[in-house]
């Protein structure tokens, strides 16, 4: 019974939206990364708003998360045109 409560709490704290885009492995992975990014940014902004995190620290953390997301996009080759053969 405790497992059910933990599962419910995890779903509440870390909800995942449904993916409606083109279903390809790299798109699904990037979507998961994007959702994780938005959740973490939400936590950081809440901590900053409540005064538990300085604006500069919040900015630095969000900037680091953004760099991770950009790196993920590049590694997964999201939005890049496939090479054309001549």
C-alpha positions in Angstrom: 0.0 0.0 0.0 2.9 2.4 0.7 4.1 1.8 -2.9 0.8 3.2 -4.2 1.2 6.4 -2.1 4.8 6.9 -3.3 3.8 6.4 -6.9 0.9 8.9 -6.5 3.3 11.4 -4.9 5.8 10.9 -7.6 3.2 11.5 -10.3 2.0 14.6 -8.6 5.5 16.1 -8.1 6.8 15.0 -11.5 3.9 14.9 -14.0 4.6 14.0 -17.6 2.5 15.5 -20.3 1.4 13.5 -23.2 3.5 13.7 -26.4 1.6 14.6 -29.6 4.5 15.1 -32.0 6.1 12.9 -34.5 7.0 9.6 -32.7 10.7 9.0 -33.1 13.0 7.9 -30.3 15.0 11.1 -30.4 11.9 13.2 -30.2 10.6 11.2 -27.2 13.9 11.6 -25.4 14.1 15.3 -26.1 10.5 15.7 -24.9 11.3 14.0 -21.6 14.4 16.2 -21.3 12.3 19.3 -22.0 9.7 18.3 -19.4 12.4 17.8 -16.8 13.8 21.2 -17.7 10.5 22.9 -17.1 9.9 21.1 -13.8 13.4 22.2 -12.5 12.9 25.8 -13.7 9.6 25.8 -11.9 11.3 24.7 -8.6 14.1 27.2 -9.0 11.7 30.1 -9.7 9.6 29.1 -6.7 12.7 29.0 -4.5 13.7 32.4 -5.8 10.3 33.9 -5.4 10.1 32.7 -1.8 13.5 34.2 -1.0 15.3 30.9 -0.4 17.5 31.4 -3.5 19.1 34.6 -4.6 18.2 35.9 -8.1 21.8 35.4 -9.2 21.9 31.8 -8.0 18.5 31.2 -9.7 19.8 32.7 -13.0 23.0 30.6 -12.9 21.1 27.4 -12.2 18.6 28.0 -15.0 21.4 29.0 -17.3 23.2 25.6 -16.6 19.9 23.7 -17.2 19.5 25.6 -20.5 23.0 24.6 -21.6 22.2 21.0 -20.7 19.0 21.1 -22.8 20.8 22.7 -25.8 23.5 20.0 -25.6 20.7 17.3 -25.5 19.1 18.9 -28.6 22.4 18.9 -30.4 23.3 15.3 -29.4 19.9 14.0 -30.5 20.1 16.0 -33.7 16.7 17.6 -33.2 15.8 20.2 -35.8 18.7 19.4 -38.0 18.3 18.7 -41.7 19.4 15.2 -42.7 22.5 15.2 -45.0 21.6 15.2 -48.7 23.4 12.9 -51.0 24.6 14.4 -54.3 
